Amino acid sequence: MRPEHRPTAGLSVAVLGGTGFLGRHLGAAFAAQGARVHLIARTAATESVPPTDSGVTTTRLDLLTTAPEALTEVLATVGADVVVNAAGRAWRADGTEMAAGNAELVERVVTALAAASGPPVRLVQLGSVHEYGAGAPDGATGEDHVPTPVTPYGRTKLRGTQAVLRGTRERGVDGVVLRLANVIGAGVPQGSLFGRVAGHLGASARADARGEKPAALRLPPLRAARDLVDAGDVAAAVLAAATAPARIVTGQVINVGRGEAVPVRGLVDRMIALSGLEIPVVEATEAPASRTDVARQCLDVSRARRLLGWRPLRSVDDSLRDLLASVLPPERPPLGTPLGITAGAPAEEGVRP
């Protein structure tokens, strides 16, 4: 972060979806910097959250049904200076559920903040690379690229982004959208590809310890290339967006990724190598009929560097080891970087100085 950013210590930060994968990482990052953190979610945490004596509280609230005026009251009660929206639906949800969690919820949050009294509350909305659809065919996709999402998830996330930008233009909301690449790290949901692979490797390690032969890993075709970003790097970008001057970030869409497209099959092979297991991978010959996703994703993250003073610091191997450490037995930690595999140094564009 840059000198003109306000201090994080002492801020009251409400994290919507605070008990989910990203919400937990964000709550811990803000608490570590001395913020008073309020995790707001409709479900209890499935994994540990920072203890209450660390300045973190948890409130059960169904954000999908809460009226804007009720949310305004909740945020006023905790004295929120910053609201981070990490809530939403992605895995194992249909189009209606995604619309409710990724678009309609955001519209209610914007309405709640527009009605709040006192100084403007900074809203950091977490968008997605999937909003772009195909993106730039060969290079990196910048924020000026016209979004043409091809999945229900991408379309509903774009509606959420549009709600925030309308709120900044028409209703005086102090909002910024961080359009995230595919986020990876400890606790990735098992509904995602990398969560599925990690879960299989964890089960295989336990089977191996019992003297059993691990099952093959059966996956859909792995022909895509994806931009990945570590959950810790995302947390650093959110902290920077939460504390940057309004004149710099309000009304902006800012990409947050590593700025490189990595072949998914190579990532799966790398996870297996880091696990130290010998697991055959069986790819389906055809993708499911419902699969409409794009083949390549790569974000231009130069705007994040320019406006936030941010760039990714963690390598792909760092992220994969964190993910594996969360699922492998303690007596079998992930290996170091395998021979012949590049650790994946941080991308040139987008890294925190």
Secondary structure, DSSP 8 states (H G I E B T S, - for coil): --TTS--STT-EEEEETTTSHHHHHHHHHHHHTT-EEEEEESS--SS----GGGTEEEEE--TTT--HHHHHHHHHHTT-SEEEE-----TT--HHHHHIIIIIHHHHHHHHHHT--SS--EEEEEEEGGGSBT--SSS-B-TTS--B--SHHHHHHHHHHHHHHHHHHHS--EEEEEEE-EEESTT--TTSHHHHHHHHHHHHHHHHHTT-----EEES----EE-EEEHHHHHHHHHHHHHS-HHHHTT-EEEES-S--EEHHHHHHHHHHHHT----EEE-SS--TT----SB--B--HHHHHHH-----S-HHHHHHHHHHTTS-TTS---S--TT-------STT---
